[in-house]
Amino acid sequence: MYEHLNLKAWPFQVVPDEEFATIWAGRPQTRRQLELLLRKMQYVPKSGLHLLWANFGMGKTHTLLHMHHLCQQTEGRLIPIYAVMPKRAKGFLEVYRAIVSRLPYDYLGDQLVAAGQGWSGSLTQHPLFSQSPGVVNAILSMRSGDAEKGGIARQWLMAQPGLTARELRKAGITYRIKTPEDAISTLSALTNLAVHNSAGLPKKLVIMLDEFQRIGELRPRIGGEINAGLHSYFNEHSKGLEIILSFSFGRQDNVSFLLSDELKSRAEPQRISLDVLSKTDAVVFIRDLLEQFRLQPTDQWAFPFSEDAISTLVDHIAKTKQLTPRRLMLYANHVLLEGLMERDSDNFDVITSKEVERRLSDPSLGTLDSDEPSE
């Protein structure tokens, strides 16, 4: 804690973080969009495909992680998965691996036990696994406590090459995941298991695939295969599935060029967008952010800055740069850190406008700040 700053934790973080993502500051319209989407995903039975576009530095990943946090508050109705589109993917199998590697296997194991209750015969013949019966023995192997069997099962689920027939037999598996069709079948079986509920209460798997604009860097054949794989997977689940694809680049219109006609036809008409902030929006963002971290309520909303200092910081950025949450936190972080180095923690003087001007003249900021996406 930072008692002398009246803060319970450090408020300026430019790297996405799951704990920090529980916080939401500013952008009330986007927050309303997320809350509406959350309600829709819970109470509308049919599956949905959603598109999230963000300008550089606008907090796209933070928004997805915040949605992940909100899903976790739904008492199991929404099961969130956050995954990142692989760089320079060679096909749908790599997208499949990115998703499957983030699945909650302890939860899936419990789901498998529940599915077996009241089912006579082998679970591999259960309708949930008609497309990929190997999923049953893979998850059982992971629950067995046998490290070798569990490792083999995980490698198989990840479609990793190199497993021998003997190793597969040890885990009770008779085939490999080698093609996009195999991957779609396995992912569909895992999805069926994730949303299965013998009590009849609706559940949904929510897959958030970040950085999907990377598909534009791939050869057309590979991009087409990935689009087709996602389309086929989505078509397998008329209920119980939500997919959110996120894109980060300068023009929102470019989203359409990266999706196949089939995926575009499945996408919900309402897109979530995160564009640059106005000066007023920027001040509100910092005010809300600081408020989230207060130890004690205060009339000095800008402390440890003065209100004029916040306005000066925003004006300084707006003269030459776009106002984004990442940039606001980067600059505020720099000013506050430098200010702390020169102050006595027992008698903290508020950071003034003049000090902000002096701190922001530091040329090192230029090497930290960029309009380009970080890799």
C-alpha positions in Angstrom: 0.0 0.0 0.0 1.0 3.6 -0.5 -0.6 5.3 2.5 1.2 8.6 1.9 -0.5 8.7 -1.5 -3.8 7.6 -0.2 -3.6 4.6 -2.6 -4.0 0.9 -1.8 -1.9 -0.1 -4.8 0.0 1.4 -7.7 -2.7 2.8 -10.2 -0.7 3.1 -13.4 0.0 -0.2 -15.2 0.7 -0.3 -19.0 1.1 -4.1 -19.2 -2.2 -6.0 -19.2 -2.7 -7.9 -16.0 -5.6 -10.1 -14.8 -5.7 -8.6 -11.3 -5.6 -5.0 -12.7 -8.3 -6.0 -15.2 -10.9 -6.1 -12.4 -10.7 -2.3 -12.5 -12.6 -0.3 -15.0 -12.1 3.5 -15.5 -13.8 6.0 -17.7 -15.3 5.0 -21.1 -18.9 4.6 -19.8 -20.3 3.9 -23.2 -18.0 0.9 -23.6 -18.8 -0.3 -20.1 -22.5 -0.2 -21.0 -21.8 -2.2 -24.1 -19.9 -4.9 -22.0 -22.7 -5.1 -19.5 -25.3 -5.5 -22.2 -23.2 -8.2 -23.9 -22.8 -10.0 -20.6 -26.5 -10.1 -20.0 -27.2 -11.1 -23.6 -24.7 -14.0 -23.3 -26.3 -15.3 -20.2 -30.0 -15.0 -21.1 -30.1 -15.5 -24.9 -29.8 -19.2 -25.6 -28.3 -19.0 -29.1 -24.5 -18.8 -29.7 -23.0 -15.5 -30.7 -19.9 -14.2 -32.6 -18.8 -10.7 -31.5 -16.1 -8.3 -32.9 -14.1 -5.9 -30.7 -12.0 -3.3 -32.5 -9.6 -0.9 -30.7 -7.2 1.8 -31.8 -3.6 1.3 -30.7 -3.2 1.7 -26.9 -6.9 1.9 -26.1 -7.0 -1.0 -23.7 -8.3 -3.8 -25.9 -6.6 -6.6 -24.0 -7.6 -5.0 -20.7 -11.2 -4.9 -22.0 -11.1 -8.6 -22.8 -9.5 -9.5 -19.4 -12.2 -7.3 -17.7 -14.9 -9.3 -19.6 -13.1 -12.4 -18.4 -13.4 -11.2 -14.8 -17.1 -10.3 -15.3 -17.8 -13.8 -16.7 -16.3 -15.3 -13.6 -18.9 -13.5 -11.5 -21.8 -15.3 -13.2 -21.8 -18.3 -10.8 -20.7 -20.7 -13.6 -23.2 -19.6 -16.3 -20.3 -18.2 -18.4 -17.0 -20.1 -18.6 -14.4 -17.6 -20.0 -11.3 -18.5 -22.0 -8.8 -15.8 -22.9 -6.4 -16.8 -25.7 -4.1 -14.9 -28.1 -3.9 -15.4 -31.9 -0.5 -17.0 -32.5 2.1 -14.9 -34.4 2.8 -16.2 -37.9 0.4 -19.2 -37.5 0.8 -22.0 -40.0 -2.9 -23.1 -39.9 -6.0 -23.7 -37.8 -4.2 -26.2 -35.6 -2.2 -23.5 -34.0 -5.3 -21.5 -33.2 -6.8 -24.7 -31.8 -3.7 -25.1 -29.6 -4.0 -21.5 -28.3 -7.6 -22.1 -27.2 -7.2 -25.6 -25.9 -4.2 -24.7 -23.8 -6.3 -22.3 -21.8 -9.2 -24.6 -21.0 -9.9 -25.3 -17.3 -9.2 -29.0 -17.1 -10.0 -29.5 -13.4 -13.4 -28.1 -14.2 -13.7 -30.3 -17.3 -12.8 -33.3 -15.2 -15.6 -32.5 -12.7 -17.9 -32.1 -15.7 -16.9 -35.5 -17.0 -17.8 -37.1 -13.7 -21.2 -35.4 -13.7 -21.8 -36.5 -17.2 -21.1 -40.1 -16.2 -23.7 -40.1 -13.5 -26.8 -41.9 -14.8 -25.1 -42.9 -18.0 -24.9 -46.7 -18.5 -22.1 -48.0 -20.6 -18.8 -46.5 -21.7 -18.5 -42.7 -21.5 -16.8 -42.7 -24.9 -20.2 -43.6 -26.4 -21.9 -40.6 -24.7 -23.4 -38.2 -27.2 -21.2 -35.4 -25.9 -18.2 -37.1 -27.4 -19.6 -38.6 -30.6 -17.1 -36.6 -32.7 -14.0 -37.2 -30.5 -14.3 -40.0 -28.0 -10.6 -39.7 -27.2 -11.4 -36.7 -25.1 -12.9 -38.9 -22.4 -9.7 -41.0 -21.8 -7.5 -37.9 -22.2 -9.3 -36.1 -19.4 -9.4 -39.3 -17.2 -5.7 -39.7 -17.7 -5.1 -36.1 -16.6 -7.2 -36.8 -13.5 -5.5 -40.1 -12.7 -2.6 -38.7 -10.8 -0.2 -40.5 -13.1 2.2 -37.8 -14.3 3.3 -39.8 -17.4 -0.3 -40.5 -18.5 -1.4 -37.0 -17.8 1.5 -35.6 -19.8 0.7 -37.8 -22.8 -3.0 -36.8 -22.6 -2.1 -33.1 -22.5 0.3 -33.5 -25.5 -2.4 -35.3 -27.4 -5.0 -32.6 -26.7 -2.5 -30.0 -27.8 -2.1 -31.9 -31.1 1.6 -32.1 -30.5 3.5 -34.4 -32.9 5.8 -37.1 -31.9 3.6 -39.3 -29.6 4.2 -43.0 -30.3 1.4 -45.6 -30.6 2.6 -47.1 -27.3 2.3 -43.8 -25.5 -1.2 -43.2 -26.9 -2.2 -46.7 -25.7 -1.0 -45.9 -22.2 -3.5 -43.0 -22.1 -6.2 -45.1 -23.7 -6.2 -43.1 -27.0 -6.3 -44.7 -30.4 -5.9 -41.8 -32.9 -4.1 -38.5 -33.3 -5.2 -34.9 -33.9 -3.6 -34.1 -37.2 -6.0 -32.1 -39.4 -8.2 -29.0 -39.0 -11.2 -31.4 -39.1 -9.7 -33.4 -36.2 -9.1 -30.2 -34.2 -12.7 -28.9 -34.8 -14.1 -32.3 -33.7 -12.0 -32.3 -30.5 -12.7 -28.7 -29.7 -16.4 -29.3 -30.2 -16.4 -32.3 -27.8 -14.6 -30.2 -25.2 -17.1 -27.4 -25.7 -20.0 -29.9 -25.3 -18.4 -31.1 -22.0 -17.8 -27.6 -20.7 -21.4 -26.5 -21.1 -23.1 -29.8 -20.1 -25.4 -29.4 -17.2 -27.6 -32.3 -16.0 -29.8 -29.8 -14.1 -30.8 -28.1 -17.3 -29.4 -24.7 -16.4 -27.9 -23.0 -19.4 -24.1 -22.6 -19.6 -21.9 -21.0 -22.2 -18.2 -21.2 -23.1 -16.9 -17.7 -23.9 -13.8 -17.8 -26.1 -12.0 -14.4 -26.4 -9.4 -14.6 -29.1 -7.1 -11.5 -28.9 -4.9 -10.0 -31.6 -7.0 -11.5 -34.4 -5.7 -8.8 -36.8 -2.6 -11.0 -37.1 -4.5 -13.1 -39.6 -3.9 -10.3 -42.0 -0.1 -11.0 -41.9 -0.6 -14.6 -43.1 -0.7 -16.1 -46.6 -4.3 -16.1 -48.0 -4.5 -19.9 -47.9 -3.6 -20.0 -44.2 -5.9 -17.2 -43.3 -8.7 -18.9 -45.3 -8.1 -22.1 -43.4 -8.3 -20.3 -40.0 -11.5 -18.5 -41.0 -13.0 -21.7 -42.3 -12.0 -23.6 -39.1 -13.6 -21.0 -36.8 -16.7 -20.9 -39.0 -17.1 -24.7 -38.9 -16.5 -24.8 -35.1 -19.1 -22.0 -34.6 -21.6 -23.8 -36.8 -21.3 -27.0 -34.6 -22.8 -25.1 -31.7 -26.1 -23.3 -32.2 -26.2 -22.9 -28.4 -23.7 -22.7 -25.6 -20.9 -20.8 -27.4 -19.8 -17.2 -27.5 -16.7 -16.1 -29.6 -15.2 -12.7 -29.3 -12.6 -11.8 -31.9 -10.5 -8.7 -31.1 -8.6 -6.5 -33.6 -6.1 -3.7 -33.1 -5.3 -1.3 -35.9 -5.9 2.3 -37.0 -9.1 1.9 -39.0 -12.1 0.0 -37.8 -13.2 -0.6 -41.5 -10.3 -2.9 -41.9 -12.0 -5.6 -39.7 -14.2 -6.6 -42.7 -11.2 -7.4 -44.9 -9.8 -9.9 -42.4 -12.9 -12.1 -42.0 -14.4 -14.5 -44.5 -17.9 -13.8 -45.8 -19.2 -16.7 -43.7 -17.8 -15.4 -40.4 -19.1 -11.9 -41.2 -22.5 -13.3 -41.8 -22.4 -14.9 -38.3 -21.2 -11.8 -36.5 -23.5 -9.8 -34.3 -24.4 -6.4 -35.9 -23.3 -4.4 -32.8 -19.6 -4.1 -32.6 -17.7 -3.0 -29.5 -15.2 -0.3 -30.3 -12.5 1.6 -28.4 -11.3 4.7 -30.1 -9.1 7.6 -28.9 -10.2 9.7 -26.0 -11.2 13.4 -25.9 -9.5 15.6 -23.4 -12.6 15.4 -21.2 -12.6 11.6 -21.5 -8.9 11.5 -20.6 -9.5 13.5 -17.3 -12.4 11.3 -16.4 -10.3 8.2 -17.1 -7.6 9.3 -14.6 -10.2 10.5 -12.1 -12.0 7.1 -12.2 -8.7 5.2 -12.1 -7.4 7.0 -9.0 -10.8 6.6 -7.3 -10.6 2.8 -7.7 -7.4 2.7 -5.7 -8.3 5.0 -2.9 -7.6 3.9 0.7 -9.9 6.6 2.1 -12.5 8.9 0.4 -11.2 12.3 -0.3 -12.3 15.6 -1.8 -8.9 15.9 -3.6 -9.8 13.5 -6.4 -6.5 14.1 -8.3 -4.2 13.5 -5.3 -1.2 13.0 -5.4 -1.5 15.4 -8.3 -3.3 18.7 -8.3 -6.3 19.0 -10.6 -4.4 21.5 -12.7 -1.5 19.0 -13.0 -3.9 16.4 -14.5 -5.2 19.0 -17.0 -1.6 19.9 -17.9 -0.6 16.3 -18.4 -3.6 15.7 -20.7 -2.9 19.0 -22.7 0.7 18.1 -23.1 -0.1 14.7 -24.6 -2.9 16.1 -26.8 -0.6 18.6 -28.5 1.4 15.9 -30.3 -0.2 12.5 -29.6 -3.5 10.7 -29.5 -5.0 10.3 -26.0 -5.1 6.7 -25.1 -5.4 4.9 -21.7 -2.0 3.3 -22.2 -0.3 6.7 -22.9 -2.1 8.5 -20.0 -0.9 5.8 -17.6 2.6 5.8 -19.1 3.0 9.6 -18.6 1.3 9.7 -15.2 3.5 6.8 -14.1 6.7 8.6 -15.2 5.7 11.9 -13.4 4.7 10.2 -10.2 7.7 7.9 -10.0 10.1 10.8 -10.5 8.2 12.9 -8.0 8.4 10.2 -5.4 12.2 10.1 -5.7 12.5 13.7 -4.6 9.9 13.7 -1.8 9.7 12.7 1.9 7.0 10.1 2.2 6.0 11.5 5.6 5.2 14.9 4.1 4.2 14.4 0.5 3.7 17.7 -1.5 1.1 17.5 -4.2 2.5 17.3 -7.8 1.8 20.7 -9.5 1.3 21.7 -13.1 4.9 23.2 -13.3 6.3 19.9 -12.1 4.4 18.0 -14.7 5.7 20.3 -17.4 9.2 19.8 -16.2 8.9 16.0 -15.9 7.4 15.7 -19.3 10.2 17.5 -20.9 12.3 14.4 -20.2 13.5 13.1 -23.6 13.5 9.5 -22.3 9.7 9.5 -22.7 10.1 9.5 -26.4 11.8 6.1 -26.4 8.9 4.7 -24.2 6.0 6.1 -26.2 4.8 4.9 -29.6 1.7 4.9 -31.7 2.5 1.4 -32.9 1.2 -1.8 -31.3 3.7 -3.6 -29.0 4.8 -7.1 -30.0 
